[in-house]
């Protein structure tokens, strides 16, 4: 008799749980339908940004890196005051440049310390590791810090990229000379 009572109690509990689940499933479907576009957009942004920084760190697959960008890209380097479209950006970044080489002790060209997201924007913060440019060794103590802002479109392509890079002093000198040259032309 006890065995039958226990079985009946368990069956009753199971039916009660199934009834509650039947009521909960439509509610979950409604919530997920409402939240899905934003979550999907954010997932696309997260995936694109993670791929961007992994490719950038390795700096070995130039074509895959270029393929992350939309045709209507707007690239801005805040320090140099440059704004480029996609072809201009490709010329500016120019990974195949034979004058630039990795330091043998640093297989990755950057360290990403923080990566934050909104639905369509990713902001990465970190620093570049030591490298050589035109035979000159660049090692800036804590190296060169950066903040990169990436805006990602619905297709998962970067359509806006803004760089804030703490360039070495010799690079900053070149940036200042370019800014001064531009300001004398417009005055």
Residue pairs with C-beta under 8 A, 6 or more apart in sequence:
38 119
41 119
41 120
41 154
42 117
42 118
42 119
44 152
44 154
44 156
45 117
45 118
45 119
45 120
45 121
45 122
45 152
46 117
46 122
47 156
48 68
48 122
48 150
48 152
48 156
48 157
48 158
49 115
49 117
49 122
49 124
49 150
49 152
50 115
51 68
52 65
52 68
52 122
52 124
52 150
52 158
53 110
53 112
53 115
53 124
55 61
55 64
55 65
55 68
56 65
56 109
56 110
57 108
57 109
57 110
57 112
58 107
58 108
58 109
59 95
59 102
59 108
59 109
62 95
62 96
65 95
66 90
68 157
68 158
69 86
69 89
69 157
69 158
69 159
69 161
70 86
70 153
70 155
70 157
70 158
70 159
71 86
72 85
72 86
72 159
73 84
73 85
73 86
73 89
73 158
73 159
73 160
73 161
74 83
74 84
74 85
74 159
74 160
74 161
75 82
75 83
75 84
75 85
75 86
75 88
75 89
75 92
75 160
75 161
75 162
75 163
76 82
76 83
76 84
76 160
76 161
76 162
76 163
77 83
77 92
77 163
77 165
78 162
78 163
78 164
79 163
79 164
79 165
79 167
79 172
79 175
80 175
80 178
80 179
81 175
81 178
81 179
81 182
82 92
84 91
84 92
89 161
99 133
99 134
100 131
100 132
100 133
101 131
101 132
101 133
102 109
102 129
102 131
102 132
103 129
103 130
103 131
103 132
103 137
103 139
105 130
106 129
106 130
106 131
108 129
109 128
109 129
109 131
110 126
110 127
110 128
110 129
110 146
111 126
111 127
111 129
111 143
112 124
112 125
112 126
113 125
113 126
113 127
114 124
114 125
114 126
115 122
115 123
115 124
115 125
116 122
116 123
117 123
120 151
120 152
120 153
121 149
121 150
121 151
121 152
122 149
122 150
122 152
123 147
123 148
123 149
123 150
124 146
124 147
124 148
124 150
125 145
125 146
125 147
125 148
126 145
126 146
127 142
127 143
127 144
127 145
127 146
128 143
128 144
128 146
128 165
129 143
130 137
130 138
130 139
130 143
131 137
131 138
132 138
136 170
138 144
138 168
140 166
140 168
144 165
144 166
144 167
144 168
145 165
145 166
146 163
146 164
146 165
146 166
147 163
147 164
148 161
148 162
148 163
148 164
149 160
149 161
149 162
149 164
150 158
150 160
150 161
151 158
151 159
151 160
151 161
152 158
152 159
153 159
167 175
